[in-house]
Amino acid sequence: PTIGFIEALADHLIANGVTVQKMTPITEDVPHGECLAVNTCGVYMVGEIVKDPYSTVTGYACISNRWGYEEGIGDVTHWQPLPEAPKKEE
């Protein structure tokens, strides 16, 4: 995927109720597994939070390795768990 795809996915999550107001500051807790993250520049990304030796602001980055392409954003400030997948209608 491209950054555009990941940004579109983040936009979709935000449009469906995931907001910054409901996000957890990285200073309070660090998630395990994939989440929606936002950095100091307001860029959103879905991926895993990792320690970032190059981050001079927060010390964390969000990395996505979907489909074998690694992309990321640095200086993550907040995160939120991904919403549950829709239940299949019978």
C-alpha positions, 0 to 999 in steps of 0.5 A: 500500500501507499501512504495515500492508502493508509491515510484513506484508511485512517480517514475512514476510521475517523469518519466512523467515530474514531477521534483525537478526543478519545485517543490515549496519550502515548505518555500514559500508555503504549499499545500492543498490536495495531492501532490508529496513531497520530503524530505531532504534525497531525498525520494519522496512521494504522500500525504498531507503535515502536520505540523510535531512536530518531524521535526527538519529541516523544520517542515513539513511531507508528510502523505499518508493514502491511503487504510487505511494505514498511512505512511509518510516522515518527513522533506519535503523540496519541493512539486508539485501538482499532474498532471491532470488525462489523459482524457478518449478517446472516 
